[in-house]
Every structure is written in C-alpha cells, then in structure tokens.
Amino acid sequence: MLAYSGSTLISQDTYWGTGDDDNDGNDVSIRESNGDLIAGYDFNGVASFTCSWDDQICE
C-alpha cells in the first residue's frame, strides 16, 4: 500500500498474516519520502486499527 500526506488507513478485523503467511516483518510501514523508516507495525493475525500518515502512528 502506498499512501501520501493526509491519508488514513482503517483496518476492521482484517487478517494480516502470521508465521509463514506473513511475508514482511512490518505489516504497515510509515516511511519518509526518501524511504527511511519512521515506524513499523506487525499485527500478527486479525487486527483492527487506524493509521494516520500525518500523525505517523497506528493505534
């Protein structure tokens, strides 16, 4: 997923993978425009959360 400033990601009971199904260490990564990692989140299974790119957090 690619998001820009002002974007919000909302996950409602979404399966994000576990174990062999999980192909990346971070299910959601928030990065600088140059690609540097700001924050990474691993939800390990079914999760509900909201990510704000302007606040640079997922909760």
CORSUL-V710657 format. One record per backbone hydrogen bond with DSSP energy under -1.0 kcal/mol. CO is the residue of the C=O (numbers start at 1). NH is the residue of the N-H. Records with the same first field share a line. If there is no record, write none. Layout:
CO = NH  NH
//
This chain:
4 = 7
7 = 53
9 = 51
11 = 49
14 = 47
17 = 45
18 = 21
19 = 22
28 = 41
30 = 38  39
32 = 35
36 = 32
39 = 30
41 = 27  28
45 = 16
47 = 14
49 = 11
50 = 59
51 = 9
52 = 56  57
57 = 52
//
